[in-house]
Amino acid sequence: MPDTEPPKHVDGGAHAIFASPRALSAAAGVLYLIIIVLGLFGEAFVRGSIVVPGDAAATAANLQSMESLWRFGIAAEFLLLICATTLGVILYVLLRPVNRDLALLALILNLVSIAVEAASALALVAALLPLGSAAYLGAFQPEQLHAMAIMAVRLHGHGFGAALVFFGCECVVLGYLIFRSGYLPKAIGVLMQLAGVCYLTNSFALFLAPALASRLFPLILVPSFVGELSLCLWLLVKGVRVEQWRLRAGAQPGRHELA
């Protein structure tokens, strides 16, 4: 069975868009940019403004006074995941001419990462529940309710770290495919692999040595951000080299060819 399937050029409508690698590249770049902006918004503006590390009472007070912002951040998180799902499918289409099996592996890793991140986002909703007005909450002391809220926030952080394990593996696979593609820069492939290694290092440190992870995070964030932003901007501004993509898509190398 061949490793790749040449794009089907169907006339009219949305099918024509999916037949164009240039249009796919632009769409991927836009989606990636949205994901980056929403991610920064949720981490830096929403959680960075509300969560006070080590202070459950202050965090609870901020959650109550800025509940609308917190809920907006939750909505933005799920919008991000919708964009990430669509981006994963587009990257599969763009990179399957290199190796369909590995492109499919990257897509599966992406979907698992999204599923884990979606589950962890529910912890952001759970952070609000102890701070509500339900009658049964009267059975708890305020300090206990504050502790429940901040524990939910921390659970989200660990869930996000678990999601990054799968996303880090995806970045490594994507980086390899980009490096071998011939229609995207090899340097971006290397940067994406470096980003994946950084994500994996941070996530495993979070579970194995949390104190170390807190010190590693600022250092790991820079190469990860550079790698993803480089791919985003290249797709948005330059896109794939269309002729090389079409040649690779039409070549149909062996299913298990990795070289």
N, C-alpha and C positions, 0 to 999 in steps of 0.2 A: 504494500500500500504506500503511495507517495507521501512524502513528508509535508508537502504543502498543497494548498488548493489555490489556484489562481483566482483572483477576484472575479465575480460574476458581474458583468456590466449590464445592469437592468435599466431600461429607459424609464425616465420620469420619476418624480416624487422622491421619497426618502431613499429608495434603493440606489438612485444615482449618486447621492451623497456618499453612501457606504462603498461605492465603487471607486471613489477618488481618494488616494492616499494623502493628497494635499489637504483635502477637506477634513479627513480624519485627524491629521496632524494638528490642524488649527483647533479642531474641537477638543482634542486631548490637551493642548496647551491651555485653552480657556478653562477647562474643567480642573486642571492641575492648579492653575492660578487661584480659582475659587476655593479649592481645598486648602491651599496654603493660607489664604486670607482668613478663611473661617477658622482654621486651626489656631492661627495666631490670635484671632479675636477671642476664641474660647479660653485659651490658656493664659494669655497675657492680660486681656481686658476684663473678662468675666471672672474667672477663678482667681486671677492675680489681684483683682480689686476686692473680692469678697472673702476669700480664704485667708485667715491669719494663722500661719504655721505655729503649732504648739499652743494655741489659745482657742479652746472650744467655745468659750462664752462670747468672745469677740466675733468669731466666725458665725455663730448662731445669730447674733445681733445683726450682722451684715446681711445674712440670708433673709432675715425677716424684713429689714428695711429696704433691701434691693431684690426682692423676690421676682419682680418683673424682669429685671436684667438676667437673673439666674435662669428663669424659664426661657427667655429669649436665647440664652446660650445653649440650652438643651435642644431647642428647635434647630439652631444652627448646627449642632452636632449631627443631628439626623439628616439635615440637608447635605452636610459634608459627606456622609456615608452614601447617600444616593449618588452624589457626584463621583465618589470613589468607585462605586460599583460600575457605573457607566464607563469611567476611565479605564478600569481593568479590562473590560470587553474590547475597547478600542485598541489598547496596547496589545492585546492578544492578536487582533486582526493585523496590526502593523508589524508585529514581530514573528508571526507564525511562518513567514517565508524563510526565516533563519533555521528554525527547528520547531515543528508543530508541537511535539511532545513537551519540550521545555516551556514553550509559550503557554501551553495548557496548564502545566505545573504552576507557572507564575500566576495564572488566573485563579486557580484553585486556592493557592496560598493567599491571594488577595481577598477572595470571598470568605475564607475562614477568618482572616484578620478582621474583616468588616463585621462578621457575625459576633466575634468576641467583643469588639469595640461597641457594637450596638447593645449587647447585654450589659457591658460595664456602664454605658450611659444611663441605664435605668437607676444606677446608684445615685446619680445626680438628682433624680426625682425623689428617691428614698431619703435624701438629705433634708428635704422639705417636710416630710411627713411628721417627724417628731415635733416640729415647730408649729403645727397647725392648731386648730381650735376644737378638735374632736374630744368628746367627753372622756373617752378611755385614757387619754393622755394625762388626766389628773391623777392617775395611779403612780406617776413618776415625779421625782424631784426635778427642778429645772436643770441642775447639773447633769442628771442622767439623760435628759432630753438633748442637752447640748452635746454630750458625749456621743449619743446615737447619731446626731447630725454629722459631726466631724468624722466619725467612723465610716459613714456612708461615702463621704468625700474621699477618704483615704482608700476605700474599697475601689472607687472609680479609678484612682491612680494606679493601683495594682492591676486592675482589669485592663487598663490602657497599656501597661507594661507587658501583659500577656499578649495583647493584640500585636504589639510591636515585634514579638518573637516571630510571628508568621509574616509580618510585613517586612522585617529585616531579611528573612529568607527570600521573600519575593524580590527585594531589591538586588540581592546577589544574583539571582537568576536573570532578572531583567538586565542587569549590568553586563552579564556574559552575552546575552543575546544582542544587546546594543553594540558591544565590542566586536562581535563577529558579523554584524549585519552588512557593513559596507555602505549603508545609506544613512547612518547616524554616526556622529563623531566617536572614535574609540575613547577619547578622554572622558566623555560623559559616561560611557560604560564603566570605566574605572572608578569615576566618582560615585556612581550609583552602587557599585559593589562596596566601596569604602563606607558609604552611608549605611548599607545593610549590616556590615560588620559592626559599625558603631551602635546601631539600634540593638543588635543582638547582645553586644557587650553590656550596654546599659540595662537591658531587661533582665539578663541573668544576674547581673550585680544587684539589681533591685530585690531579687528573691533570695540570693545567696549571701549578700553583704550589703544591706540597705544603707549603712553609714557611708560605705565606699561609693555607692551609686549616687548619693547626693553630691559628692565631690566630683564625680566623673561627668555628671549631666551637662554642666556648662561647656566642658571640653568636647564632649561627643556631639553636642547640638550643632556646632559650627560646621564640621564636614558633612553632617547629614543634611543640614539646610542648604549648603552649597551644592551638593549633589542633586537634590530634588529640584532646587530652583534652576539649576543649569539645564536639566532636562525639560522643565516647564517652559523656560524662555526659548530654548532651541525649537521645540515643537511649535510654539506660538509664533515665532518670528521667521524661522528658516524652514522647519518641517523636514520630512524625509526627502532624500534625493530620489525624485519620482522615477527616473529612468532606471537607476540601480535597483529600486524596490520592485519595479515591474520585471526586470530581468531576473531578479532573485525569485520572485513569485512564480515566474514562468519556467524556471529551471527544474523545479520539483526534484530536489536531491533526495537521496535515500532517507527513509524514515528515521534511522538511528544515526545519521551523519551529524557529528558534533564539530568537525574540523572546518 
